[in-house]
């Protein structure tokens, strides 16, 4: 499945958003994950949240590549 970001044309009927095509469950879980990261950054009082977000993104990609390679 390919990720499809929000395009600000949200719908709430049925099981999937008509705007982005993602399931409402996926959207809700993504929102929870993002808010957890926001709360973490605020708790840590990072002065450079951009660096944190970039580092987390790179870490996720690295772990996905290792998992795909069977490591």
C-alpha positions as semicolon CSV with decimal commas, in nm:
position;residue;x (nm);y (nm);z (nm)
1;X;0,000;0,000;0,000
2;X;0,127;0,346;-0,083
3;X;0,095;0,625;0,176
4;X;-0,131;0,909;0,072
5;X;-0,104;1,232;0,274
6;X;-0,398;1,450;0,370
7;X;-0,507;1,691;0,098
8;X;-0,752;1,888;0,317
9;X;-1,059;1,732;0,154
10;X;-1,156;1,514;0,449
11;X;-1,470;1,303;0,457
12;X;-1,598;1,101;0,751
13;X;-1,857;0,865;0,603
14;X;-1,777;0,501;0,539
15;X;-1,449;0,338;0,629
16;X;-1,213;0,557;0,422
17;X;-1,160;0,927;0,366
18;X;-1,260;1,023;0,013
19;X;-0,992;1,295;0,009
20;X;-0,677;1,092;0,079
21;X;-0,812;0,738;0,054
22;X;-0,675;0,631;0,393
23;X;-0,890;0,440;0,639
24;X;-1,034;0,640;0,925
25;X;-0,857;0,397;1,160
26;X;-0,519;0,470;0,997
27;X;-0,583;0,845;1,021
28;X;-0,678;0,818;1,390
29;X;-0,371;0,607;1,474
30;X;-0,143;0,846;1,285
31;X;-0,288;1,142;1,475
32;X;-0,221;0,963;1,807
33;X;0,139;0,891;1,706
34;X;0,199;1,250;1,597
35;X;0,050;1,390;1,916
36;X;0,269;1,155;2,123
37;X;0,575;1,293;1,944
38;X;0,455;1,652;1,991
39;X;0,402;1,590;2,363
40;X;0,748;1,430;2,389
41;X;0,918;1,727;2,220
42;X;0,731;1,969;2,447
43;X;0,820;1,770;2,759
44;X;1,187;1,763;2,659
45;X;1,173;2,136;2,579
46;X;1,390;2,088;2,271
47;X;1,513;2,413;2,121
48;X;1,561;2,238;1,786
49;X;1,246;2,031;1,718
50;X;1,327;2,020;1,344
51;X;1,643;1,823;1,419
52;X;1,451;1,581;1,641
53;X;1,181;1,522;1,379
54;X;1,442;1,466;1,107
55;X;1,638;1,225;1,329
56;X;1,326;1,024;1,412
57;X;1,233;1,004;1,044
58;X;1,582;0,884;0,950
59;X;1,578;0,629;1,232
60;X;1,243;0,490;1,117
61;X;1,366;0,458;0,758
62;X;1,688;0,287;0,872
63;X;1,496;0,034;1,082
64;X;1,254;-0,035;0,795
65;X;1,546;-0,103;0,560
66;X;1,705;-0,341;0,811
67;X;1,374;-0,520;0,859
68;X;1,328;-0,553;0,483
69;X;1,679;-0,697;0,454
70;X;1,594;-0,954;0,720
71;X;1,835;-0,826;0,983
